[in-house]
Amino acid sequence: MSTSLADVFWPALALVLVFEGLMPLLALGAWRRMFSEMLKLQDGQIRFFGLICLIVGATLWWWTG
């Protein structure tokens, strides 16, 4: 059985949106504080955090696939 990119991409995107929506829905004040603190970070710090998230996500995808 072959799995196409769309068979994986759309459910994964839906799951990301669910998780992204949880914090503002359940803890709006904490979400605002976290977001304002993130705005204080330097560009390099944000890029490093993005890189770490990408590596962890790709590793988990590989590990579970």
PQR file with spaces between the fields and no chain letter, atoms N, CA, C, O and H, PARSE charges and radii, in Angstrom:
ATOM       1  N    MET     1       0.833   -1.175    0.000 -0.4000 1.5000
ATOM       2  CA   MET     1       0.000    0.000    0.000 -0.0000 2.0000
ATOM       3  C    MET     1       0.881    1.242    0.000  0.5500 1.7000
ATOM       4  O    MET     1       1.789    1.355    0.823 -0.5500 1.4000
ATOM       5  N    SER     2       0.629    2.157   -0.896 -0.4000 1.5000
ATOM       6  CA   SER     2       1.435    3.357   -1.038 -0.0000 2.0000
ATOM       7  C    SER     2       0.727    4.542   -0.380  0.5500 1.7000
ATOM       8  O    SER     2      -0.486    4.709   -0.504 -0.5500 1.4000
ATOM       9  H    SER     2      -0.109    2.065   -1.565  0.4000 1.0000
ATOM      10  N    THR     3       1.513    5.356    0.318 -0.4000 1.5000
ATOM      11  CA   THR     3       0.976    6.546    0.973 -0.0000 2.0000
ATOM      12  C    THR     3       1.471    7.769    0.232  0.5500 1.7000
ATOM      13  O    THR     3       2.675    7.942    0.041 -0.5500 1.4000
ATOM      14  H    THR     3       2.499    5.220    0.419  0.4000 1.0000
ATOM      15  N    SER     4       0.543    8.619   -0.185 -0.4000 1.5000
ATOM      16  CA   SER     4       0.936    9.836   -0.884 -0.0000 2.0000
ATOM      17  C    SER     4       1.248   10.930    0.122  0.5500 1.7000
ATOM      18  O    SER     4       0.910   10.830    1.301 -0.5500 1.4000
ATOM      19  H    SER     4      -0.435    8.478   -0.029  0.4000 1.0000
ATOM      20  N    LEU     5       1.891   11.959   -0.360 -0.4000 1.5000
ATOM      21  CA   LEU     5       2.227   13.096    0.498 -0.0000 2.0000
ATOM      22  C    LEU     5       0.974   13.721    1.080  0.5500 1.7000
ATOM      23  O    LEU     5       0.969   14.110    2.248 -0.5500 1.4000
ATOM      24  H    LEU     5       2.166   12.040   -1.318  0.4000 1.0000
ATOM      25  N    ALA     6      -0.084   13.827    0.297 -0.4000 1.5000
ATOM      26  CA   ALA     6      -1.325   14.437    0.779 -0.0000 2.0000
ATOM      27  C    ALA     6      -1.947   13.617    1.900  0.5500 1.7000
ATOM      28  O    ALA     6      -2.592   14.175    2.788 -0.5500 1.4000
ATOM      29  H    ALA     6      -0.079   13.511   -0.651  0.4000 1.0000
ATOM      30  N    ASP     7      -1.762   12.299    1.873 -0.4000 1.5000
ATOM      31  CA   ASP     7      -2.307   11.441    2.927 -0.0000 2.0000
ATOM      32  C    ASP     7      -1.650   11.701    4.279  0.5500 1.7000
ATOM      33  O    ASP     7      -2.241   11.424    5.323 -0.5500 1.4000
ATOM      34  H    ASP     7      -1.238   11.846    1.152  0.4000 1.0000
ATOM      35  N    VAL     8      -0.449   12.225    4.260 -0.4000 1.5000
ATOM      36  CA   VAL     8       0.273   12.530    5.489 -0.0000 2.0000
ATOM      37  C    VAL     8       0.195   14.026    5.810  0.5500 1.7000
ATOM      38  O    VAL     8       0.031   14.406    6.969 -0.5500 1.4000
ATOM      39  H    VAL     8       0.030   12.450    3.412  0.4000 1.0000
ATOM      40  N    PHE     9       0.312   14.867    4.790 -0.4000 1.5000
ATOM      41  CA   PHE     9       0.416   16.305    5.000 -0.0000 2.0000
ATOM      42  C    PHE     9      -0.832   16.909    5.633  0.5500 1.7000
ATOM      43  O    PHE     9      -0.724   17.619    6.632 -0.5500 1.4000
ATOM      44  H    PHE     9       0.445   14.558    3.848  0.4000 1.0000
ATOM      45  N    TRP    10      -1.998   16.649    5.085 -0.4000 1.5000
ATOM      46  CA   TRP    10      -3.211   17.302    5.587 -0.0000 2.0000
ATOM      47  C    TRP    10      -3.570   16.890    7.004  0.5500 1.7000
ATOM      48  O    TRP    10      -3.923   17.759    7.802 -0.5500 1.4000
ATOM      49  H    TRP    10      -2.086   16.072    4.273  0.4000 1.0000
ATOM      50  N    PRO    11      -3.500   15.609    7.362 -0.5600 1.5000
ATOM      51  CA   PRO    11      -3.740   15.271    8.774  0.2800 2.0000
ATOM      52  C    PRO    11      -2.689   15.873    9.716  0.5500 1.7000
ATOM      53  O    PRO    11      -3.012   16.268   10.837 -0.5500 1.4000
ATOM      54  N    ALA    12      -1.441   15.942    9.262 -0.4000 1.5000
ATOM      55  CA   ALA    12      -0.394   16.541   10.101 -0.0000 2.0000
ATOM      56  C    ALA    12      -0.654   18.026   10.293  0.5500 1.7000
ATOM      57  O    ALA    12      -0.508   18.542   11.401 -0.5500 1.4000
ATOM      58  H    ALA    12      -1.179   15.622    8.352  0.4000 1.0000
ATOM      59  N    LEU    13      -1.034   18.715    9.231 -0.4000 1.5000
ATOM      60  CA   LEU    13      -1.356   20.140    9.337 -0.0000 2.0000
ATOM      61  C    LEU    13      -2.542   20.361   10.269  0.5500 1.7000
ATOM      62  O    LEU    13      -2.538   21.293   11.074 -0.5500 1.4000
ATOM      63  H    LEU    13      -1.152   18.295    8.331  0.4000 1.0000
ATOM      64  N    ALA    14      -3.549   19.510   10.163 -0.4000 1.5000
ATOM      65  CA   ALA    14      -4.712   19.616   11.044 -0.0000 2.0000
ATOM      66  C    ALA    14      -4.298   19.447   12.507  0.5500 1.7000
ATOM      67  O    ALA    14      -4.782   20.174   13.374 -0.5500 1.4000
ATOM      68  H    ALA    14      -3.552   18.753    9.510  0.4000 1.0000
ATOM      69  N    LEU    15      -3.416   18.505   12.782 -0.4000 1.5000
ATOM      70  CA   LEU    15      -2.961   18.277   14.153 -0.0000 2.0000
ATOM      71  C    LEU    15      -2.159   19.460   14.678  0.5500 1.7000
ATOM      72  O    LEU    15      -2.303   19.831   15.843 -0.5500 1.4000
ATOM      73  H    LEU    15      -3.023   17.914   12.078  0.4000 1.0000
ATOM      74  N    VAL    16      -1.322   20.054   13.846 -0.4000 1.5000
ATOM      75  CA   VAL    16      -0.569   21.247   14.237 -0.0000 2.0000
ATOM      76  C    VAL    16      -1.530   22.371   14.600  0.5500 1.7000
ATOM      77  O    VAL    16      -1.336   23.049   15.609 -0.5500 1.4000
ATOM      78  H    VAL    16      -1.205   19.753   12.900  0.4000 1.0000
ATOM      79  N    LEU    17      -2.554   22.575   13.797 -0.4000 1.5000
ATOM      80  CA   LEU    17      -3.518   23.642   14.067 -0.0000 2.0000
ATOM      81  C    LEU    17      -4.284   23.390   15.364  0.5500 1.7000
ATOM      82  O    LEU    17      -4.582   24.332   16.099 -0.5500 1.4000
ATOM      83  H    LEU    17      -2.712   22.024   12.977  0.4000 1.0000
ATOM      84  N    VAL    18      -4.604   22.134   15.648 -0.4000 1.5000
ATOM      85  CA   VAL    18      -5.268   21.809   16.911 -0.0000 2.0000
ATOM      86  C    VAL    18      -4.368   22.183   18.084  0.5500 1.7000
ATOM      87  O    VAL    18      -4.812   22.840   19.025 -0.5500 1.4000
ATOM      88  H    VAL    18      -4.362   21.369   15.051  0.4000 1.0000
ATOM      89  N    PHE    19      -3.107   21.766   18.029 -0.4000 1.5000
ATOM      90  CA   PHE    19      -2.185   22.087   19.123 -0.0000 2.0000
ATOM      91  C    PHE    19      -1.928   23.588   19.237  0.5500 1.7000
ATOM      92  O    PHE    19      -1.824   24.112   20.346 -0.5500 1.4000
ATOM      93  H    PHE    19      -2.746   21.232   17.265  0.4000 1.0000
ATOM      94  N    GLU    20      -1.825   24.280   18.113 -0.4000 1.5000
ATOM      95  CA   GLU    20      -1.607   25.727   18.134 -0.0000 2.0000
ATOM      96  C    GLU    20      -2.803   26.452   18.741  0.5500 1.7000
ATOM      97  O    GLU    20      -2.637   27.504   19.358 -0.5500 1.4000
ATOM      98  H    GLU    20      -1.910   23.854   17.212  0.4000 1.0000
ATOM      99  N    GLY    21      -3.990   25.912   18.576 -0.4000 1.5000
ATOM     100  CA   GLY    21      -5.180   26.558   19.096 -0.0000 2.0000
ATOM     101  C    GLY    21      -5.451   26.293   20.566  0.5500 1.7000
ATOM     102  O    GLY    21      -6.226   27.019   21.190 -0.5500 1.4000
ATOM     103  H    GLY    21      -4.124   25.057   18.074  0.4000 1.0000
ATOM     104  N    LEU    22      -4.830   25.271   21.129 -0.4000 1.5000
ATOM     105  CA   LEU    22      -5.093   24.920   22.520 -0.0000 2.0000
ATOM     106  C    LEU    22      -4.651   26.000   23.508  0.5500 1.7000
ATOM     107  O    LEU    22      -5.404   26.347   24.418 -0.5500 1.4000
ATOM     108  H    LEU    22      -4.200   24.681   20.622  0.4000 1.0000
ATOM     109  N    MET    23      -3.462   26.525   23.340 -0.4000 1.5000
ATOM     110  CA   MET    23      -2.920   27.482   24.309 -0.0000 2.0000
ATOM     111  C    MET    23      -3.753   28.768   24.387  0.5500 1.7000
ATOM     112  O    MET    23      -4.137   29.164   25.487 -0.5500 1.4000
ATOM     113  H    MET    23      -2.850   26.243   22.601  0.4000 1.0000
ATOM     114  N    PRO    24      -4.048   29.435   23.263 -0.5600 1.5000
ATOM     115  CA   PRO    24      -4.871   30.635   23.378  0.2800 2.0000
ATOM     116  C    PRO    24      -6.284   30.336   23.887  0.5500 1.7000
ATOM     117  O    PRO    24      -6.902   31.185   24.530 -0.5500 1.4000
ATOM     118  N    LEU    25      -6.793   29.150   23.606 -0.4000 1.5000
ATOM     119  CA   LEU    25      -8.133   28.803   24.058 -0.0000 2.0000
ATOM     120  C    LEU    25      -8.175   28.553   25.562  0.5500 1.7000
ATOM     121  O    LEU    25      -9.077   29.028   26.251 -0.5500 1.4000
ATOM     122  H    LEU    25      -6.291   28.461   23.084  0.4000 1.0000
ATOM     123  N    LEU    26      -7.202   27.810   26.064 -0.4000 1.5000
ATOM     124  CA   LEU    26      -7.237   27.385   27.463 -0.0000 2.0000
ATOM     125  C    LEU    26      -6.542   28.338   28.424  0.5500 1.7000
ATOM     126  O    LEU    26      -6.924   28.411   29.592 -0.5500 1.4000
ATOM     127  H    LEU    26      -6.469   27.424   25.505  0.4000 1.0000
ATOM     128  N    ALA    27      -5.530   29.073   27.964 -0.4000 1.5000
ATOM     129  CA   ALA    27      -4.762   29.946   28.861 -0.0000 2.0000
ATOM     130  C    ALA    27      -4.337   31.201   28.099  0.5500 1.7000
ATOM     131  O    ALA    27      -3.162   31.369   27.772 -0.5500 1.4000
ATOM     132  H    ALA    27      -5.219   29.014   27.015  0.4000 1.0000
ATOM     133  N    LEU    28      -5.283   32.062   27.825 -0.4000 1.5000
ATOM     134  CA   LEU    28      -5.018   33.236   27.005 -0.0000 2.0000
ATOM     135  C    LEU    28      -3.970   34.156   27.632  0.5500 1.7000
ATOM     136  O    LEU    28      -3.089   34.645   26.924 -0.5500 1.4000
ATOM     137  H    LEU    28      -6.238   31.926   28.090  0.4000 1.0000
ATOM     138  N    GLY    29      -4.045   34.400   28.925 -0.4000 1.5000
ATOM     139  CA   GLY    29      -3.080   35.284   29.589 -0.0000 2.0000
ATOM     140  C    GLY    29      -1.656   34.763   29.486  0.5500 1.7000
ATOM     141  O    GLY    29      -0.731   35.515   29.181 -0.5500 1.4000
ATOM     142  H    GLY    29      -4.760   34.003   29.499  0.4000 1.0000
ATOM     143  N    ALA    30      -1.488   33.478   29.741 -0.4000 1.5000
ATOM     144  CA   ALA    30      -0.154   32.875   29.648 -0.0000 2.0000
ATOM     145  C    ALA    30       0.348   32.911   28.213  0.5500 1.7000
ATOM     146  O    ALA    30       1.533   33.139   27.969 -0.5500 1.4000
ATOM     147  H    ALA    30      -2.240   32.867   29.989  0.4000 1.0000
ATOM     148  N    TRP    31      -0.561   32.684   27.259 -0.4000 1.5000
ATOM     149  CA   TRP    31      -0.190   32.726   25.848 -0.0000 2.0000
ATOM     150  C    TRP    31       0.279   34.121   25.461  0.5500 1.7000
ATOM     151  O    TRP    31       1.276   34.256   24.752 -0.5500 1.4000
ATOM     152  H    TRP    31      -1.523   32.498   27.457  0.4000 1.0000
ATOM     153  N    ARG    32      -0.421   35.167   25.913 -0.4000 1.5000
ATOM     154  CA   ARG    32      -0.011   36.555   25.615 -0.0000 2.0000
ATOM     155  C    ARG    32       1.360   36.874   26.213  0.5500 1.7000
ATOM     156  O    ARG    32       2.201   37.488   25.557 -0.5500 1.4000
ATOM     157  H    ARG    32      -1.231   35.058   26.489  0.4000 1.0000
ATOM     158  N    ARG    33       1.580   36.452   27.467 -0.4000 1.5000
ATOM     159  CA   ARG    33       2.877   36.698   28.112 -0.0000 2.0000
ATOM     160  C    ARG    33       4.001   35.976   27.369  0.5500 1.7000
ATOM     161  O    ARG    33       5.070   36.542   27.144 -0.5500 1.4000
ATOM     162  H    ARG    33       0.896   35.953   28.000  0.4000 1.0000
ATOM     163  N    MET    34       3.751   34.738   26.995 -0.4000 1.5000
ATOM     164  CA   MET    34       4.765   33.969   26.276 -0.0000 2.0000
ATOM     165  C    MET    34       5.073   34.622   24.928  0.5500 1.7000
ATOM     166  O    MET    34       6.234   34.719   24.530 -0.5500 1.4000
ATOM     167  H    MET    34       2.882   34.278   27.178  0.4000 1.0000
ATOM     168  N    PHE    35       4.039   35.062   24.238 -0.4000 1.5000
ATOM     169  CA   PHE    35       4.232   35.686   22.936 -0.0000 2.0000
ATOM     170  C    PHE    35       5.008   36.997   23.073  0.5500 1.7000
ATOM     171  O    PHE    35       5.889   37.278   22.261 -0.5500 1.4000
ATOM     172  H    PHE    35       3.096   34.982   24.560  0.4000 1.0000
ATOM     173  N    SER    36       4.691   37.798   24.089 -0.4000 1.5000
ATOM     174  CA   SER    36       5.412   39.059   24.269 -0.0000 2.0000
ATOM     175  C    SER    36       6.871   38.815   24.656  0.5500 1.7000
ATOM     176  O    SER    36       7.749   39.589   24.274 -0.5500 1.4000
ATOM     177  H    SER    36       3.975   37.569   24.748  0.4000 1.0000
ATOM     178  N    GLU    37       7.134   37.756   25.404 -0.4000 1.5000
ATOM     179  CA   GLU    37       8.520   37.417   25.740 -0.0000 2.0000
ATOM     180  C    GLU    37       9.278   36.951   24.498  0.5500 1.7000
ATOM     181  O    GLU    37      10.464   37.242   24.348 -0.5500 1.4000
ATOM     182  H    GLU    37       6.421   37.127   25.715  0.4000 1.0000
ATOM     183  N    MET    38       8.601   36.233   23.617 -0.4000 1.5000
ATOM     184  CA   MET    38       9.249   35.773   22.385 -0.0000 2.0000
ATOM     185  C    MET    38       9.637   36.951   21.495  0.5500 1.7000
ATOM     186  O    MET    38      10.648   36.895   20.796 -0.5500 1.4000
ATOM     187  H    MET    38       7.637   35.996   23.739  0.4000 1.0000
ATOM     188  N    LEU    39       8.841   38.009   21.520 -0.4000 1.5000
ATOM     189  CA   LEU    39       9.155   39.181   20.712 -0.0000 2.0000
ATOM     190  C    LEU    39      10.432   39.876   21.174  0.5500 1.7000
ATOM     191  O    LEU    39      11.045   40.624   20.411 -0.5500 1.4000
ATOM     192  H    LEU    39       8.019   38.054   22.088  0.4000 1.0000
ATOM     193  N    LYS    40      10.831   39.633   22.412 -0.4000 1.5000
ATOM     194  CA   LYS    40      12.051   40.239   22.956 -0.0000 2.0000
ATOM     195  C    LYS    40      13.313   39.473   22.538  0.5500 1.7000
ATOM     196  O    LYS    40      14.423   39.983   22.691 -0.5500 1.4000
ATOM     197  H    LYS    40      10.334   39.026   23.031  0.4000 1.0000
ATOM     198  N    LEU    41      13.151   38.265   22.018 -0.4000 1.5000
ATOM     199  CA   LEU    41      14.306   37.463   21.626 -0.0000 2.0000
ATOM     200  C    LEU    41      14.956   38.020   20.365  0.5500 1.7000
ATOM     201  O    LEU    41      14.301   38.649   19.535 -0.5500 1.4000
ATOM     202  H    LEU    41      12.250   37.851   21.894  0.4000 1.0000
ATOM     203  N    GLN    42      16.242   37.778   20.242 -0.4000 1.5000
ATOM     204  CA   GLN    42      16.959   38.182   19.043 -0.0000 2.0000
ATOM     205  C    GLN    42      16.650   37.203   17.908  0.5500 1.7000
ATOM     206  O    GLN    42      16.220   36.075   18.147 -0.5500 1.4000
ATOM     207  H    GLN    42      16.775   37.266   20.916  0.4000 1.0000
ATOM     208  N    ASP    43      16.873   37.647   16.686 -0.4000 1.5000
ATOM     209  CA   ASP    43      16.577   36.820   15.514 -0.0000 2.0000
ATOM     210  C    ASP    43      17.298   35.477   15.567  0.5500 1.7000
ATOM     211  O    ASP    43      16.713   34.446   15.236 -0.5500 1.4000
ATOM     212  H    ASP    43      17.222   38.564   16.492  0.4000 1.0000
ATOM     213  N    GLY    44      18.552   35.483   15.976 -0.4000 1.5000
ATOM     214  CA   GLY    44      19.329   34.247   16.044 -0.0000 2.0000
ATOM     215  C    GLY    44      18.752   33.255   17.039  0.5500 1.7000
ATOM     216  O    GLY    44      18.770   32.047   16.800 -0.5500 1.4000
ATOM     217  H    GLY    44      19.027   36.320   16.245  0.4000 1.0000
ATOM     218  N    GLN    45      18.241   33.759   18.149 -0.4000 1.5000
ATOM     219  CA   GLN    45      17.640   32.884   19.149 -0.0000 2.0000
ATOM     220  C    GLN    45      16.365   32.236   18.613  0.5500 1.7000
ATOM     221  O    GLN    45      16.123   31.052   18.850 -0.5500 1.4000
ATOM     222  H    GLN    45      18.226   34.740   18.343  0.4000 1.0000
ATOM     223  N    ILE    46      15.563   32.994   17.905 -0.4000 1.5000
ATOM     224  CA   ILE    46      14.329   32.464   17.331 -0.0000 2.0000
ATOM     225  C    ILE    46      14.650   31.438   16.250  0.5500 1.7000
ATOM     226  O    ILE    46      14.007   30.391   16.169 -0.5500 1.4000
ATOM     227  H    ILE    46      15.759   33.956   17.713  0.4000 1.0000
ATOM     228  N    ARG    47      15.650   31.743   15.416 -0.4000 1.5000
ATOM     229  CA   ARG    47      16.041   30.797   14.369 -0.0000 2.0000
ATOM     230  C    ARG    47      16.578   29.497   14.971  0.5500 1.7000
ATOM     231  O    ARG    47      16.293   28.414   14.461 -0.5500 1.4000
ATOM     232  H    ARG    47      16.172   32.593   15.481  0.4000 1.0000
ATOM     233  N    PHE    48      17.352   29.602   16.052 -0.4000 1.5000
ATOM     234  CA   PHE    48      17.886   28.409   16.711 -0.0000 2.0000
ATOM     235  C    PHE    48      16.746   27.565   17.269  0.5500 1.7000
ATOM     236  O    PHE    48      16.762   26.341   17.140 -0.5500 1.4000
ATOM     237  H    PHE    48      17.583   30.482   16.466  0.4000 1.0000
ATOM     238  N    PHE    49      15.758   28.204   17.889 -0.4000 1.5000
ATOM     239  CA   PHE    49      14.603   27.490   18.407 -0.0000 2.0000
ATOM     240  C    PHE    49      13.850   26.803   17.259  0.5500 1.7000
ATOM     241  O    PHE    49      13.411   25.662   17.400 -0.5500 1.4000
ATOM     242  H    PHE    49      15.745   29.199   17.994  0.4000 1.0000
ATOM     243  N    GLY    50      13.703   27.492   16.138 -0.4000 1.5000
ATOM     244  CA   GLY    50      13.061   26.892   14.963 -0.0000 2.0000
ATOM     245  C    GLY    50      13.836   25.694   14.451  0.5500 1.7000
ATOM     246  O    GLY    50      13.244   24.681   14.078 -0.5500 1.4000
ATOM     247  H    GLY    50      14.060   28.419   16.023  0.4000 1.0000
ATOM     248  N    LEU    51      15.158   25.803   14.429 -0.4000 1.5000
ATOM     249  CA   LEU    51      16.004   24.696   13.987 -0.0000 2.0000
ATOM     250  C    LEU    51      15.849   23.486   14.902  0.5500 1.7000
ATOM     251  O    LEU    51      15.733   22.356   14.429 -0.5500 1.4000
ATOM     252  H    LEU    51      15.639   26.626   14.731  0.4000 1.0000
ATOM     253  N    ILE    52      15.847   23.722   16.203 -0.4000 1.5000
ATOM     254  CA   ILE    52      15.683   22.627   17.160 -0.0000 2.0000
ATOM     255  C    ILE    52      14.327   21.960   16.975  0.5500 1.7000
ATOM     256  O    ILE    52      14.239   20.732   16.992 -0.5500 1.4000
ATOM     257  H    ILE    52      15.941   24.640   16.587  0.4000 1.0000
ATOM     258  N    CYS    53      13.264   22.751   16.799 -0.4000 1.5000
ATOM     259  CA   CYS    53      11.929   22.193   16.564 -0.0000 2.0000
ATOM     260  C    CYS    53      11.904   21.371   15.285  0.5500 1.7000
ATOM     261  O    CYS    53      11.299   20.300   15.252 -0.5500 1.4000
ATOM     262  H    CYS    53      13.335   23.748   16.785  0.4000 1.0000
ATOM     263  N    LEU    54      12.546   21.853   14.243 -0.4000 1.5000
ATOM     264  CA   LEU    54      12.592   21.139   12.975 -0.0000 2.0000
ATOM     265  C    LEU    54      13.315   19.811   13.123  0.5500 1.7000
ATOM     266  O    LEU    54      12.850   18.792   12.611 -0.5500 1.4000
ATOM     267  H    LEU    54      13.037   22.723   14.271  0.4000 1.0000
ATOM     268  N    ILE    55      14.442   19.809   13.815 -0.4000 1.5000
ATOM     269  CA   ILE    55      15.220   18.583   14.011 -0.0000 2.0000
ATOM     270  C    ILE    55      14.439   17.576   14.850  0.5500 1.7000
ATOM     271  O    ILE    55      14.388   16.393   14.512 -0.5500 1.4000
ATOM     272  H    ILE    55      14.819   20.637   14.231  0.4000 1.0000
ATOM     273  N    VAL    56      13.837   18.032   15.931 -0.4000 1.5000
ATOM     274  CA   VAL    56      13.051   17.130   16.782 -0.0000 2.0000
ATOM     275  C    VAL    56      11.863   16.573   16.014  0.5500 1.7000
ATOM     276  O    VAL    56      11.582   15.376   16.084 -0.5500 1.4000
ATOM     277  H    VAL    56      13.878   18.993   16.206  0.4000 1.0000
ATOM     278  N    GLY    57      11.164   17.433   15.283 -0.4000 1.5000
ATOM     279  CA   GLY    57      10.015   16.976   14.507 -0.0000 2.0000
ATOM     280  C    GLY    57      10.400   15.977   13.432  0.5500 1.7000
ATOM     281  O    GLY    57       9.731   14.957   13.266 -0.5500 1.4000
ATOM     282  H    GLY    57      11.392   18.406   15.227  0.4000 1.0000
ATOM     283  N    ALA    58      11.466   16.256   12.702 -0.4000 1.5000
ATOM     284  CA   ALA    58      11.922   15.330   11.659 -0.0000 2.0000
ATOM     285  C    ALA    58      12.380   14.003   12.263  0.5500 1.7000
ATOM     286  O    ALA    58      12.140   12.938   11.693 -0.5500 1.4000
ATOM     287  H    ALA    58      12.009   17.085   12.837  0.4000 1.0000
ATOM     288  N    THR    59      13.030   14.075   13.402 -0.4000 1.5000
ATOM     289  CA   THR    59      13.478   12.850   14.076 -0.0000 2.0000
ATOM     290  C    THR    59      12.289   12.017   14.530  0.5500 1.7000
ATOM     291  O    THR    59      12.286   10.799   14.358 -0.5500 1.4000
ATOM     292  H    THR    59      13.225   14.940   13.864  0.4000 1.0000
ATOM     293  N    LEU    60      11.280   12.659   15.109 -0.4000 1.5000
ATOM     294  CA   LEU    60      10.080   11.939   15.526 -0.0000 2.0000
ATOM     295  C    LEU    60       9.341   11.335   14.339  0.5500 1.7000
ATOM     296  O    LEU    60       8.826   10.220   14.422 -0.5500 1.4000
ATOM     297  H    LEU    60      11.283   13.649   15.250  0.4000 1.0000
ATOM     298  N    TRP    61       9.291   12.068   13.243 -0.4000 1.5000
ATOM     299  CA   TRP    61       8.622   11.578   12.041 -0.0000 2.0000
ATOM     300  C    TRP    61       9.357   10.340   11.511  0.5500 1.7000
ATOM     301  O    TRP    61       8.735    9.339   11.154 -0.5500 1.4000
ATOM     302  H    TRP    61       9.709   12.973   13.176  0.4000 1.0000
ATOM     303  N    TRP    62      10.688   10.429   11.467 -0.4000 1.5000
ATOM     304  CA   TRP    62      11.494    9.296   11.006 -0.0000 2.0000
ATOM     305  C    TRP    62      11.326    8.093   11.934  0.5500 1.7000
ATOM     306  O    TRP    62      11.178    6.957   11.484 -0.5500 1.4000
ATOM     307  H    TRP    62      11.193   11.242   11.757  0.4000 1.0000
ATOM     308  N    TRP    63      11.353    8.374   13.250 -0.4000 1.5000
ATOM     309  CA   TRP    63      11.290    7.315   14.256 -0.0000 2.0000
ATOM     310  C    TRP    63       9.948    6.593   14.223  0.5500 1.7000
ATOM     311  O    TRP    63       9.892    5.375   14.389 -0.5500 1.4000
ATOM     312  H    TRP    63      11.473    9.298   13.615  0.4000 1.0000
ATOM     313  N    THR    64       8.868    7.341   14.008 -0.4000 1.5000
ATOM     314  CA   THR    64       7.541    6.714   14.015 -0.0000 2.0000
ATOM     315  C    THR    64       7.168    6.141   12.647  0.5500 1.7000
ATOM     316  O    THR    64       6.223    5.360   12.540 -0.5500 1.4000
ATOM     317  H    THR    64       8.914    8.331   13.873  0.4000 1.0000
ATOM     318  N    GLY    65       7.905    6.524   11.599 -0.4000 1.5000
ATOM     319  CA   GLY    65       7.577    6.045   10.247 -0.0000 2.0000
ATOM     320  C    GLY    65       8.192    4.778    9.978  0.5500 1.7000
ATOM     321  O    GLY    65       8.023    4.228    8.890 -0.5500 1.4000
ATOM     322  H    GLY    65       8.673    7.158   11.685  0.4000 1.0000
